[in-house]
Structures are given as C-alpha cells and as structure tokens.
Amino acid sequence: MVDTGPLFETLCAYQDVMRGLVALLVVMTVLLVFSLPFLEPGTGPYAIAIVDIGLLVGAFVLVGGTSLVCARREP
C-alpha cells in the first residue's frame, strides 16, 4: 500500500468530492474540445482555449492522482 502522511488523511476525507470534481473537469474538457473547431488559430479566444486545456489537464492530473493515492491507502 501507499505510505501517506497527515496531508493525505485530510484530503482523503473529501474523496467523494474529488470524484465529482473529476467528472466536472471531464465535462468541461469535452465542451472545450468541441468548441475548438469553431475558433480561428492565432486569435485571442483560440489562445485562451489552449491555455484552458492545459489548466484543465493539470487539474485533472492533480485531482485524479490524489484520488488514486487515496484509493490505494490502507483503510
């Protein structure tokens, strides 16, 4: 199992919230990807969309990774 400290004890108390947040991040990413074909490359909205994709992927990795560590913890 994974050896975690007091930080993960606190975070793992919110594991149900993290699952909902992962679902929300997936929905937001799907909506953003569907809007990309309607944006022209080189414009401001296109640049913002690309930065937004990076932020969403980063948040997904952070929250998803934390959720996985919590799932692998000893009860």
Secondary structure in CASP SS format (residue, H / E / C, confidence):
PFRMAT SS
TARGET T0000
AUTHOR 0000-0000-0000
METHOD secondary structure of the structure
MODEL  1
M C 1.00
V C 1.00
D C 1.00
T C 1.00
G C 1.00
P H 1.00
L H 1.00
F H 1.00
E H 1.00
T H 1.00
L H 1.00
C H 1.00
A C 1.00
Y C 1.00
Q H 1.00
D H 1.00
V H 1.00
M H 1.00
R H 1.00
G H 1.00
L H 1.00
V H 1.00
A H 1.00
L H 1.00
L H 1.00
V H 1.00
V H 1.00
M H 1.00
T H 1.00
V H 1.00
L H 1.00
L H 1.00
V H 1.00
F H 1.00
S H 1.00
L H 1.00
P H 1.00
F H 1.00
L C 1.00
E C 1.00
P C 1.00
G C 1.00
T C 1.00
G H 1.00
P H 1.00
Y H 1.00
A H 1.00
I H 1.00
A H 1.00
I H 1.00
V H 1.00
D H 1.00
I H 1.00
G H 1.00
L H 1.00
L H 1.00
V H 1.00
G H 1.00
A H 1.00
F H 1.00
V H 1.00
L H 1.00
V H 1.00
G H 1.00
G H 1.00
T H 1.00
S H 1.00
L H 1.00
V H 1.00
C H 1.00
A H 1.00
R H 1.00
R C 1.00
E C 1.00
P C 1.00
END
